[in-house]
Amino acid sequence: MNPSLAPVRKKIVLLAGICLILTGALVYRFYVVQIVRHEELLKEAESRYTIREGKMRQRGRILDADGNLLVGSLPRIYVVCSPYSIVVEPFAHMEKSLKKGVRERIPARREKRRRMVADLLGEFFDGSADEFYNELDPWRETVDRHGKRIKVKRQHLVIAKAADPHQVNLFKAAMKEKKLHLGGFRFEDIYIRDYPKGRMLANLIGFANIGKGVNSELGGLERSIGETLRAKDSIQKIQQSGRGRWLAYGVNEVEEAGYDGDDIYLTVKEPIQAILEEELDAAQELRNASFVYAVIVDPRTGNILAMSQRPNFDPRDPESIKNGYFANALAGNAYEPGSVMKPFTVAKALDEGVITKDSIIDCGNSAVWSYYGARKRDPRGYGKMTPGGVLKKSSNIGTAKLALYMGEPMVYQMFKDFRFGELSGLPLGAESRGRLPRYPFPDKVTITSVPIGYSVQVTALQLARAYCALANGGKMPELRLLDRRRSGESGAVAKYPLAAPKQVFKNPDTAAKVTEMLVSVTDLDGTGKRARIPGFVVAGKTGTSQMVIGGSYDNAPYRASFCGYVPAYRPELVMVITFEGLDPKKDHGGGNVAAPVFQKTMSRVLKLLNVTPDFPDQLTKKGRR
């Protein structure tokens, strides 16, 4: 062995030893990374390159009792892009080219692509091509933590929050035709709220602004039962590259399925609702009232079949939501109702035995009657009348005297029996309880005011519930608006409970006696004669009250109402309608303003429901003559 090679051999051995040590260290490192810290590092990698995205599910629908769609959801596309990815990245490979002139062409090619994409965006989405061109600037200026102005990549630009899928498909096709790839764009399926019926039931339904990153429920059922209608979005786990692009070979799986919101079926029937809407439109145009609102109820079940008001709003047009037009007037407006309260005073007096249907009440021979300095007026002195006559002529004097016979405790109990001052129990959000007079009554006059509908405030829904008791033999149903519910998760259908009605009267014949009196109101010589419907017996009561403006009734506008049910002796329908803000110099009485709308509406609804008439011969040509 050559001694001169010994130093070389030593170096080789040393180098081999070092390599062996390094190899051992590397193997150990591989062991730590791949075995010992495998789970830890895998989770860290997944956190960097795996994202979880929510996929929007549909909010629950609102339908009428027969399944007609009132509110639903429309599929839309949420379109976003990365200006940097669109304008800069397609030419990134040119930055590395060594060929002469290639790098110099980059700015022109970026500019051309930016302009072409902007032109197509302006063609298919809201906004001009120039606006989109400016927004596609791949850089934006900002200030770093040292206060120095710097440029950073623009990675997120919202093109459309809720684009029509058809328009999006046209845009994609146009991009392909221009040989512009869609890298840098992201298209996400979403849903927005759809109100296909426009103004129909708008104040009942309310409004919800639903979309990407937006979940705003504004009033009505959309808010009060929003928890039921809300969907649970599905969660999708996706792996992406460092540049934020989805990896076709990576993980793409549903982590949580989610589910749609529950569908809610109302008791409302769209054909009846449509009739009511049309008649209120005509009435509003004719009378020019500040407000008119009405509700139709099935007196046996308490099911609300239709309810509407004018003016209202169109949920498809946010500009139409003006002050006072968004709230539900039937639930929120508490007002002095006037003479439509008189039947309850008479009913309580009959039921307690204070009077009989043949009792005589002296209304006096003068049109004016004073009691402790307060005057009650009638159109003329009616003299002596039965309770039925008092209702037929709507005598304020007769009703006030009847209340004095009853006494304060009984009059106040009458309000409690008919549940005035109580909420309807419907999911309507903001609702007024109304206002009952303080008991004991604060003065001697109150007992003569409340039975004729003054010094007390009620809502139209409270009146409807109370008239249902008169129509239903004294059995007061709970008002009902929600009929059934279909689970978006399981598909199971559950019926909302139907509560048993509660008897208001002690004597079973009280309701029949009051009904007979209310039928006389619609006789040819009664105040409600314009509510008469050919072929049917109608029971009802007119009401006219003056509104308080600035704390005074002087020269104030009027309120006109009609509450009634038909057919009177086998009631199918109860309707309450109220006009507010009628000019005192024009026709403003309940008999002339509200009763005709009741007549027109109920005539059409009875025909729609094919209700058997009381007098079929009146509906024939011979009977009409």
C-alpha positions as CSV (number, residue, x, y, z in Angstrom):
1,M,0.0,0.0,0.0
2,N,1.3,3.3,-1.0
3,P,2.1,5.5,2.1
4,S,1.6,8.6,0.1
5,L,-2.1,7.8,-0.3
6,A,-2.8,7.5,3.5
7,P,-3.9,11.2,3.9
8,V,-6.3,10.7,1.0
9,R,-7.7,7.6,2.6
10,K,-8.2,9.5,5.8
11,K,-10.0,12.2,4.1
12,I,-12.3,9.7,2.3
13,V,-13.0,8.0,5.6
14,L,-13.7,11.3,7.3
15,L,-15.9,12.4,4.4
16,A,-17.8,9.0,4.5
17,G,-18.3,9.4,8.2
18,I,-19.7,12.9,7.8
19,C,-22.0,11.6,5.0
20,L,-23.0,8.8,7.2
21,I,-23.8,11.2,10.0
22,L,-25.7,13.5,7.7
23,T,-27.6,10.6,6.3
24,G,-28.5,9.4,9.8
25,A,-29.6,12.9,10.7
26,L,-31.7,13.1,7.5
27,V,-33.2,9.7,8.2
28,Y,-34.0,10.7,11.7
29,R,-35.5,13.9,10.4
30,F,-37.7,11.9,8.0
31,Y,-38.7,9.7,10.8
32,V,-39.7,12.6,13.0
33,V,-41.6,14.3,10.2
34,Q,-43.2,11.2,8.7
35,I,-43.8,9.2,11.8
36,V,-43.6,11.2,15.0
37,R,-45.1,14.5,13.8
38,H,-47.1,13.1,10.9
39,E,-50.6,14.0,12.4
40,E,-49.5,17.4,13.6
41,L,-47.9,18.4,10.3
42,L,-50.8,16.9,8.2
43,K,-53.3,19.0,10.1
44,E,-51.1,22.1,9.6
45,A,-50.9,21.4,5.9
46,E,-54.6,20.8,5.7
47,S,-55.3,24.1,7.5
48,R,-53.3,25.9,4.8
49,Y,-54.6,24.2,1.7
50,T,-58.0,23.0,2.8
51,I,-60.9,25.3,3.1
52,R,-64.5,24.8,4.2
53,E,-67.1,26.6,2.2
54,G,-70.8,26.9,3.0
55,K,-73.1,26.0,0.2
56,M,-76.4,28.0,0.5
57,R,-79.6,26.0,1.0
58,Q,-83.0,27.3,0.3
59,R,-85.0,29.3,2.8
60,G,-88.4,27.8,3.6
61,R,-91.3,28.7,1.4
62,I,-94.6,30.3,2.4
63,L,-97.7,28.9,0.7
64,D,-101.4,29.4,1.0
65,A,-103.7,26.7,2.4
66,D,-104.0,25.0,-1.0
67,G,-100.3,25.0,-1.7
68,N,-100.2,28.1,-3.9
69,L,-96.7,29.7,-3.7
70,L,-96.7,33.1,-1.9
71,V,-93.0,33.4,-1.1
72,G,-90.1,31.2,-2.5
73,S,-86.5,31.4,-3.4
74,L,-84.8,32.1,-6.8
75,P,-81.5,30.5,-7.8
76,R,-78.8,33.1,-8.5
77,I,-75.1,33.2,-9.0
78,Y,-72.6,35.1,-6.7
79,V,-69.8,36.3,-9.1
80,V,-66.4,37.4,-7.8
81,C,-63.0,37.6,-9.4
82,S,-59.4,38.3,-8.7
83,P,-58.2,41.3,-10.9
84,Y,-54.6,40.2,-10.4
85,S,-55.3,36.6,-11.5
86,I,-57.3,37.9,-14.6
87,V,-54.8,40.5,-15.8
88,V,-51.4,39.5,-14.5
89,E,-51.2,35.8,-14.0
90,P,-51.9,34.7,-17.6
91,F,-48.7,36.3,-18.7
92,A,-46.5,35.3,-15.7
93,H,-44.6,32.8,-17.8
94,M,-43.5,35.5,-20.2
95,E,-41.6,37.2,-17.3
96,K,-39.1,34.3,-17.4
97,S,-38.6,34.3,-21.2
98,L,-35.1,35.0,-22.5
99,K,-36.3,35.7,-26.0
100,K,-35.9,39.2,-27.2
101,G,-39.0,41.5,-27.1
102,V,-41.2,39.0,-25.2
103,R,-41.1,40.8,-21.9
104,E,-41.7,44.1,-23.6
105,R,-45.0,42.9,-25.0
106,I,-46.4,42.0,-21.6
107,P,-47.9,45.4,-20.7
108,A,-49.8,45.7,-24.0
109,R,-51.1,42.1,-23.7
110,R,-52.3,42.7,-20.1
111,E,-54.0,45.9,-21.2
112,K,-55.7,44.2,-24.1
113,R,-57.0,41.4,-21.9
114,R,-58.2,43.8,-19.2
115,R,-60.2,45.8,-21.8
116,M,-61.7,42.7,-23.4
117,V,-62.8,41.2,-20.0
118,A,-64.2,44.6,-19.0
119,D,-66.2,44.9,-22.2
120,L,-67.8,41.5,-21.6
121,L,-68.6,42.3,-18.0
122,G,-70.3,45.5,-19.0
123,E,-72.3,43.6,-21.6
124,F,-73.7,41.0,-19.2
125,F,-73.7,42.5,-15.7
126,D,-74.8,45.7,-14.1
127,G,-72.2,48.4,-14.7
128,S,-70.5,50.0,-17.7
129,A,-67.4,48.6,-19.4
130,D,-65.4,51.6,-18.3
131,E,-66.4,51.1,-14.7
132,F,-65.4,47.4,-14.8
133,Y,-62.1,48.4,-16.6
134,N,-61.2,50.7,-13.6
135,E,-62.1,48.0,-11.1
136,L,-60.0,45.4,-12.9
137,D,-56.8,47.3,-11.9
138,P,-54.6,44.4,-10.6
139,W,-53.0,46.6,-8.0
140,R,-54.3,48.8,-5.2
141,E,-52.4,51.3,-3.1
142,T,-52.3,51.0,0.6
143,V,-50.1,52.0,3.6
144,D,-47.9,49.6,5.4
145,R,-47.3,49.6,9.2
146,H,-44.4,52.0,8.7
147,G,-46.7,54.5,6.9
148,K,-45.1,53.9,3.6
149,R,-47.4,53.8,0.5
150,I,-47.1,50.4,-1.2
151,K,-49.0,48.5,-3.9
152,V,-50.6,45.1,-3.2
153,K,-52.4,42.6,-5.4
154,R,-56.2,43.0,-5.8
155,Q,-57.5,39.5,-5.2
156,H,-61.2,40.1,-4.6
157,L,-63.8,42.0,-6.6
158,V,-67.5,41.4,-6.4
159,I,-69.0,41.5,-9.9
160,A,-72.6,40.5,-9.0
161,K,-74.2,39.6,-5.7
162,A,-77.1,37.9,-7.3
163,A,-76.7,37.3,-11.1
164,D,-79.3,35.6,-13.3
165,P,-77.9,32.1,-14.1
166,H,-78.8,32.6,-17.8
167,Q,-76.8,35.8,-18.0
168,V,-73.9,34.1,-16.3
169,N,-74.0,31.2,-18.8
170,L,-74.0,33.8,-21.7
171,F,-71.0,35.5,-20.1
172,K,-69.1,32.2,-19.9
173,A,-69.9,31.4,-23.5
174,A,-68.8,34.8,-24.6
175,M,-65.5,34.5,-22.7
176,K,-64.9,31.1,-24.4
177,E,-65.7,32.6,-27.8
178,K,-63.1,35.3,-27.2
179,K,-60.6,32.6,-26.1
180,L,-60.5,34.2,-22.6
181,H,-60.2,31.5,-19.9
182,L,-62.2,31.9,-16.7
183,G,-59.2,31.6,-14.4
184,G,-59.6,34.2,-11.7
185,F,-63.4,34.0,-11.7
186,R,-65.5,32.2,-9.1
187,F,-69.2,31.5,-9.5
188,E,-71.1,30.4,-6.4
189,D,-74.7,29.1,-6.4
190,I,-76.9,31.1,-4.0
191,Y,-80.6,31.8,-3.5
192,I,-82.5,35.1,-3.0
193,R,-86.0,35.6,-1.7
194,D,-88.7,35.7,-4.4
195,Y,-92.1,37.4,-3.9
196,P,-94.1,36.3,-7.0
197,K,-97.4,37.9,-5.8
198,G,-96.0,41.4,-5.4
199,R,-98.1,43.4,-3.1
200,M,-100.5,40.6,-2.2
201,L,-100.2,39.9,1.6
202,A,-97.1,42.1,1.7
203,N,-97.8,43.5,5.2
204,L,-98.5,40.1,6.6
205,I,-95.5,38.4,5.0
206,G,-93.0,41.2,5.5
207,F,-89.6,41.2,3.8
208,A,-86.3,39.3,4.0
209,N,-83.1,40.3,2.3
210,I,-81.4,37.0,1.7
211,G,-78.2,36.4,-0.2
212,K,-74.4,35.9,0.0
213,G,-73.4,37.2,3.4
214,V,-76.8,38.7,3.9
215,N,-79.6,37.4,6.1
216,S,-81.9,40.3,7.1
217,E,-85.5,39.7,8.2
218,L,-87.7,42.8,8.2
219,G,-91.1,42.4,9.8
220,G,-94.1,40.2,9.2
221,L,-93.9,36.4,9.1
222,E,-90.4,36.6,7.5
223,R,-89.2,37.8,10.9
224,S,-91.6,36.3,13.4
225,I,-91.2,32.8,12.1
226,G,-87.7,33.4,10.7
227,E,-86.2,30.6,12.8
228,T,-88.5,28.1,11.2
229,L,-87.9,29.4,7.7
230,R,-84.1,29.6,8.0
231,A,-82.0,26.9,6.2
232,K,-78.8,25.3,7.4
233,D,-76.1,25.6,4.8
234,S,-74.2,22.6,3.8
235,I,-70.4,22.6,4.4
236,Q,-68.0,21.5,1.7
237,K,-64.4,20.7,2.3
238,I,-62.1,21.6,-0.6
239,Q,-58.4,21.5,-1.2
240,Q,-56.8,24.4,-3.1
241,S,-53.4,25.4,-4.4
242,G,-51.2,28.1,-3.0
243,R,-52.8,30.5,-5.5
244,G,-56.2,29.7,-4.2
245,R,-57.4,27.6,-7.1
246,W,-59.3,24.4,-6.5
247,L,-57.3,21.2,-7.0
248,A,-59.1,18.7,-9.3
249,Y,-57.3,15.8,-7.7
250,G,-57.6,17.2,-4.1
251,V,-60.2,16.6,-1.5
252,N,-63.7,17.7,-2.5
253,E,-66.3,16.3,-0.1
254,V,-69.5,17.4,1.7
255,E,-68.7,17.6,5.4
256,E,-72.2,18.6,6.6
257,A,-75.3,18.1,4.3
258,G,-77.3,20.9,5.8
259,Y,-81.0,21.2,4.9
260,D,-83.6,23.6,3.5
261,G,-85.8,25.7,5.8
262,D,-89.3,24.5,6.7
263,D,-92.2,25.3,4.3
264,I,-95.1,27.0,6.0
265,Y,-98.7,26.7,4.8
266,L,-101.0,29.5,5.9
267,T,-104.8,29.3,6.5
268,V,-105.1,32.1,3.8
269,K,-106.7,31.1,0.5
270,E,-105.2,32.9,-2.5
271,P,-108.5,33.2,-4.5
272,I,-110.2,34.9,-1.6
273,Q,-107.2,37.0,-0.9
274,A,-107.2,38.1,-4.6
275,I,-110.8,39.2,-4.3
276,L,-110.2,41.2,-1.2
277,E,-107.1,42.9,-2.8
278,E,-109.1,43.9,-5.8
279,E,-112.0,45.3,-3.8
280,L,-109.7,47.3,-1.5
281,D,-108.0,48.8,-4.5
282,A,-111.3,49.9,-5.9
283,A,-112.5,51.2,-2.5
284,Q,-109.3,53.2,-1.9
285,E,-109.5,54.8,-5.3
286,L,-113.1,55.7,-4.7
287,R,-112.9,57.0,-1.2
288,N,-109.3,58.3,-1.0
289,A,-109.0,57.3,2.6
290,S,-105.6,57.5,4.3
291,F,-105.9,53.8,5.2
292,V,-108.3,51.0,4.5
293,Y,-107.9,47.5,5.9
294,A,-109.9,44.3,6.1
295,V,-109.8,40.7,7.3
296,I,-112.0,37.7,6.4
297,V,-112.2,34.8,9.0
298,D,-113.9,31.4,9.2
299,P,-115.9,31.9,12.5
300,R,-115.9,28.2,13.3
301,T,-112.1,27.6,13.2
302,G,-110.8,31.1,13.5
303,N,-108.8,30.5,10.3
304,I,-107.9,33.8,8.6
305,L,-108.8,33.4,4.9
306,A,-107.7,36.8,3.7
307,M,-106.3,40.1,5.1
308,S,-105.0,43.2,3.4
309,Q,-104.6,46.9,3.6
310,R,-104.1,50.0,1.5
311,P,-101.7,51.6,1.0
312,N,-99.1,48.8,1.2
313,F,-95.8,48.0,-0.4
314,D,-94.2,45.8,-3.0
315,P,-91.4,43.6,-1.5
316,R,-89.8,43.5,-5.0
317,D,-89.4,47.3,-4.9
318,P,-87.6,48.5,-1.7
319,E,-88.5,52.1,-2.7
320,S,-92.1,51.3,-2.0
321,I,-91.5,50.6,1.7
322,K,-92.4,54.0,3.1
323,N,-93.2,55.2,6.6
324,G,-96.4,53.6,7.9
325,Y,-96.9,51.4,4.8
326,F,-94.7,48.5,6.1
327,A,-96.5,47.8,9.4
328,N,-99.6,45.5,9.6
329,A,-102.5,47.9,10.3
330,L,-104.9,45.1,11.2
331,A,-102.7,44.1,14.2
332,G,-100.9,47.4,15.0
333,N,-103.6,50.1,14.6
334,A,-105.6,50.4,17.8
335,Y,-108.5,52.9,17.4
336,E,-111.9,54.0,18.8
337,P,-114.2,51.8,16.7
338,G,-117.5,53.5,17.2
339,S,-120.8,51.7,16.9
340,V,-119.5,48.3,15.9
341,M,-119.0,47.9,19.7
342,K,-122.7,48.2,20.4
343,P,-123.7,44.6,19.8
344,F,-121.4,43.4,22.6
345,T,-123.1,45.7,25.1
346,V,-126.5,44.4,24.1
347,A,-125.3,40.8,24.2
348,K,-123.9,41.1,27.7
349,A,-127.0,42.8,29.0
350,L,-129.2,40.0,27.4
351,D,-126.9,37.2,28.8
352,E,-126.9,38.7,32.3
353,G,-130.7,39.1,32.3
354,V,-130.6,42.9,32.6
355,I,-132.9,43.1,29.6
356,T,-134.8,40.8,27.3
357,K,-135.1,41.1,23.5
358,D,-138.6,42.7,24.2
359,S,-137.4,45.2,26.8
360,I,-138.1,48.9,26.1
361,I,-135.4,51.5,26.2
362,D,-136.4,55.1,26.3
363,C,-134.1,56.9,23.8
364,G,-136.0,60.2,24.3
365,N,-137.7,62.4,21.8
366,S,-134.7,64.7,21.4
367,A,-131.6,64.1,19.3
368,V,-129.4,65.2,22.1
369,W,-129.1,63.7,25.6
370,S,-126.8,65.1,28.3
371,Y,-125.2,63.1,31.1
372,Y,-122.9,64.8,33.6
373,G,-122.2,67.5,31.1
374,A,-121.4,65.1,28.2
375,R,-123.7,65.0,25.2
376,K,-124.7,62.0,23.3
377,R,-126.4,62.5,19.9
378,D,-128.6,60.6,17.6
379,P,-129.8,61.6,14.1
380,R,-133.2,62.3,15.7
381,G,-135.2,61.4,18.8
382,Y,-136.1,57.7,18.4
383,G,-138.4,57.5,21.5
384,K,-138.9,54.1,22.9
385,M,-137.2,51.1,21.2
386,T,-136.4,47.5,21.9
387,P,-132.7,46.5,22.1
388,G,-133.0,45.3,18.5
389,G,-134.2,48.7,17.5
390,V,-131.3,50.4,19.3
391,L,-128.9,48.3,17.2
392,K,-130.9,48.8,14.0
393,K,-130.9,52.5,14.2
394,S,-127.5,52.6,16.0
395,S,-128.8,54.8,18.8
396,N,-126.0,56.3,20.9
397,I,-128.5,57.4,23.5
398,G,-130.2,54.0,23.8
399,T,-126.8,52.2,24.1
400,A,-125.5,54.6,26.7
401,K,-128.7,54.2,28.8
402,L,-128.4,50.5,28.5
403,A,-124.9,50.6,29.9
404,L,-126.2,52.6,32.9
405,Y,-128.7,49.8,33.6
406,M,-125.8,47.3,33.5
407,G,-123.4,49.2,35.8
408,E,-119.6,49.7,35.6
409,P,-118.6,46.2,36.7
410,M,-120.7,44.5,34.0
411,V,-119.7,46.8,31.3
412,Y,-116.0,46.3,32.1
413,Q,-116.5,42.6,32.3
414,M,-118.1,42.7,28.8
415,F,-114.7,43.9,27.4
416,K,-112.9,41.1,29.2
417,D,-115.4,38.4,28.0
418,F,-114.9,39.4,24.4
419,R,-111.1,39.6,25.0
420,F,-110.6,43.2,24.0
421,G,-107.3,44.3,25.3
422,E,-105.7,40.9,24.5
423,L,-103.3,40.1,21.7
424,S,-104.5,37.9,18.9
425,G,-101.8,35.2,19.5
426,L,-100.9,35.3,15.8
427,P,-97.2,35.4,14.8
428,L,-97.4,39.0,13.6
429,G,-94.5,40.6,15.5
430,A,-95.5,44.2,16.4
431,E,-99.1,44.0,17.6
432,S,-101.1,46.4,19.8
433,R,-103.2,45.2,22.7
434,G,-105.5,48.2,22.3
435,R,-106.5,50.2,25.4
436,L,-109.3,49.6,27.8
437,P,-110.5,52.3,30.2
438,R,-109.0,52.2,33.7
439,Y,-111.3,50.4,36.1
440,P,-113.0,51.6,38.2
441,F,-113.9,54.1,35.5
442,P,-112.2,57.5,36.2
443,D,-115.4,59.6,35.8
444,K,-119.2,59.4,35.5
445,V,-119.1,59.8,31.7
446,T,-116.9,56.9,30.7
447,I,-119.6,54.3,31.2
448,T,-121.7,56.1,28.5
449,S,-118.8,56.4,26.1
450,V,-117.2,53.0,26.0
451,P,-120.4,51.0,24.9
452,I,-120.6,53.2,21.8
453,G,-117.0,52.7,20.9
454,Y,-115.3,55.8,22.4
455,S,-112.8,56.0,25.3
456,V,-111.7,52.4,24.3
457,Q,-109.3,51.3,21.6
458,V,-109.3,48.0,19.8
459,T,-107.7,46.4,16.7
460,A,-109.4,45.0,13.7
461,L,-108.2,41.5,14.6
462,Q,-109.8,41.8,18.1
463,L,-113.1,42.9,16.4
464,A,-112.9,40.0,14.0
465,R,-112.4,37.5,16.9
466,A,-115.3,39.0,18.9
467,Y,-117.7,38.9,15.9
468,C,-116.7,35.2,15.4
469,A,-118.1,34.5,18.8
470,L,-121.4,36.2,17.9
471,A,-121.5,34.2,14.6
472,N,-120.5,30.9,16.1
473,G,-123.2,30.6,18.8
474,G,-121.2,32.3,21.4
475,K,-118.1,30.1,20.9
476,M,-115.0,32.3,20.4
477,P,-112.3,30.6,18.4
478,E,-108.6,31.4,18.6
479,L,-107.5,33.2,15.5
480,R,-105.4,31.0,13.4
481,L,-102.9,31.9,10.6
482,L,-100.5,29.0,10.4
483,D,-102.1,25.7,9.1
484,R,-99.2,23.2,8.7
485,R,-95.5,22.9,8.4
486,R,-93.3,20.7,6.2
487,S,-89.9,20.0,7.6
488,G,-87.0,20.9,5.2
489,E,-84.8,18.3,6.9
490,S,-87.1,15.2,7.1
491,G,-90.0,16.2,4.8
492,A,-92.5,15.3,7.5
493,V,-95.7,17.4,7.6
494,A,-97.1,18.6,11.0
495,K,-100.4,20.3,11.5
496,Y,-100.5,23.4,13.8
497,P,-103.0,22.7,16.6
498,L,-106.6,23.9,16.3
499,A,-107.7,25.1,19.8
500,A,-111.2,24.4,21.0
501,P,-113.4,27.6,21.0
502,K,-114.5,29.0,24.4
503,Q,-118.1,29.8,25.2
504,V,-118.6,33.5,25.9
505,F,-122.3,33.4,27.0
506,K,-124.0,31.8,30.0
507,N,-127.2,31.3,28.1
508,P,-127.0,29.3,24.8
509,D,-129.7,31.4,23.1
510,T,-128.0,34.8,23.6
511,A,-126.0,34.6,20.4
512,A,-129.1,33.7,18.3
513,K,-131.0,36.7,19.8
514,V,-128.1,39.1,18.9
515,T,-127.8,37.7,15.4
516,E,-131.5,38.3,14.9
517,M,-131.0,41.9,15.9
518,L,-127.9,42.3,13.6
519,V,-129.9,40.9,10.7
520,S,-132.4,43.8,11.2
521,V,-129.5,46.2,10.9
522,T,-129.2,45.2,7.2
523,D,-133.0,45.6,6.6
524,L,-134.0,48.2,4.1
525,D,-134.6,50.7,6.9
526,G,-131.4,49.8,8.9
527,T,-128.1,51.6,8.9
528,G,-126.4,48.6,7.2
529,K,-128.8,48.2,4.3
530,R,-126.0,48.5,1.7
531,A,-124.4,45.3,3.1
532,R,-127.4,43.3,1.8
533,I,-126.5,40.4,-0.5
534,P,-129.1,38.9,-2.9
535,G,-130.0,35.4,-1.9
536,F,-128.4,35.6,1.5
537,V,-129.3,36.8,5.0
538,V,-126.6,39.1,6.3
539,A,-125.9,40.1,9.9
540,G,-123.7,43.0,10.7
541,K,-123.2,46.4,12.3
542,T,-122.0,49.7,11.0
543,G,-119.6,52.0,12.8
544,T,-118.6,55.6,12.4
545,S,-116.1,57.4,14.7
546,Q,-114.2,60.6,14.6
547,M,-110.4,60.5,14.8
548,V,-108.4,62.5,17.3
549,I,-106.1,65.0,15.7
550,G,-103.9,67.1,18.0
551,G,-105.9,65.9,21.0
552,S,-109.2,67.2,19.6
553,Y,-112.1,65.8,17.6
554,D,-112.8,69.2,16.1
555,N,-112.8,69.2,12.3
556,A,-111.0,65.8,12.4
557,P,-111.4,63.2,9.7
558,Y,-113.6,60.2,10.3
559,R,-113.3,56.4,10.6
560,A,-115.9,54.2,9.0
561,S,-116.3,50.4,9.7
562,F,-118.5,47.5,9.0
563,C,-118.4,44.1,10.8
564,G,-120.6,41.3,9.7
565,Y,-121.1,37.6,9.0
566,V,-122.9,35.6,6.3
567,P,-125.0,33.6,5.9
568,A,-126.4,35.0,9.2
569,Y,-127.9,31.7,10.5
570,R,-125.2,29.3,9.3
571,P,-122.2,31.6,9.1
572,E,-119.3,30.7,6.8
573,L,-117.5,34.1,6.8
574,V,-116.9,37.0,9.1
575,M,-115.5,40.2,7.7
576,V,-114.2,43.4,9.3
577,I,-113.4,46.4,7.2
578,T,-112.2,49.8,8.4
579,F,-111.5,53.1,6.5
580,E,-109.4,55.8,8.2
581,G,-109.0,59.5,7.3
582,L,-112.3,60.2,5.6
583,D,-113.1,63.8,4.8
584,P,-115.8,65.0,7.2
585,K,-117.3,67.1,4.3
586,K,-117.8,64.0,2.2
587,D,-119.5,60.7,2.7
588,H,-117.9,59.2,5.8
589,G,-120.5,56.9,7.5
590,G,-119.9,53.2,8.0
591,G,-123.2,52.4,6.3
592,N,-122.3,54.2,3.1
593,V,-118.6,53.7,2.9
594,A,-117.7,50.3,4.5
595,A,-120.9,48.3,4.1
596,P,-120.9,48.4,0.2
597,V,-117.3,47.0,0.2
598,F,-118.5,44.2,2.5
599,Q,-121.3,43.5,0.1
600,K,-119.2,43.4,-3.0
601,T,-116.4,41.3,-1.4
602,M,-118.7,38.8,0.3
603,S,-120.9,38.4,-2.9
604,R,-117.8,37.3,-4.8
605,V,-116.4,35.1,-2.1
606,L,-119.7,33.3,-1.5
607,K,-119.9,32.5,-5.2
608,L,-116.3,31.3,-5.3
609,L,-117.0,29.0,-2.3
610,N,-120.3,27.9,-3.8
611,V,-122.1,28.5,-0.6
612,T,-125.8,27.5,-0.7
613,P,-128.0,30.7,-0.7
614,D,-130.8,31.2,1.8
615,F,-133.1,32.3,-1.0
616,P,-132.1,30.8,-4.3
617,D,-135.0,32.4,-6.1
618,Q,-133.4,35.8,-5.5
619,L,-130.5,34.8,-7.7
620,T,-132.6,33.9,-10.7
621,K,-133.5,36.5,-13.3
622,K,-137.2,36.4,-12.2
623,G,-136.1,36.8,-8.6
624,R,-133.9,39.8,-9.4
625,R,-136.8,41.6,-11.1
